[in-house]
Amino acid sequence: MPQLRQKLLVLYAHSPDLNSAVVSWSQYDGTGKTPVTTGDSDTPPYTSVVAAMKEGWRVIQFPQQFPAYPGMEYHTAYLKYEYILEKMEEIDGP
C-alpha cells in the first residue's frame, strides 16, 4: 500500500475572488522531495487559487470575510485573503 504525505500551499490573493492574482505565498512539503522556503522565488507558483486547483491542489480553508469599518477602507494591514490548499502525494518508503 502506498504511503501518502501532505503538501501545503498557502496563497494570499489580491481579493476574495478565487481567480484574483496571488500576491504572496508559502509552501510546505511533507514528502521531503522539494526543499522549498518562504521567499525563495519572485514568481508565485500559481497565478490564482483556481490555477492551483487545476493542478490538483484542494482548498481546505477559505478566509473569513469581514466588512471594513467606516473610514478604514484604504488602510493597509495584514494580508486578508489567505487560502490554504493541500495535495497528497505518494512517497517511496517510510
Secondary structure, DSSP 8 states (H G I E B T S, - for coil): --EEEEEEEEEEESSSSTTS-EEEEEEEETTSSS---TTS-SS-SSSSHHHHHHTT-EEEE--------TT-TT---S---EEEEEEEEEES--
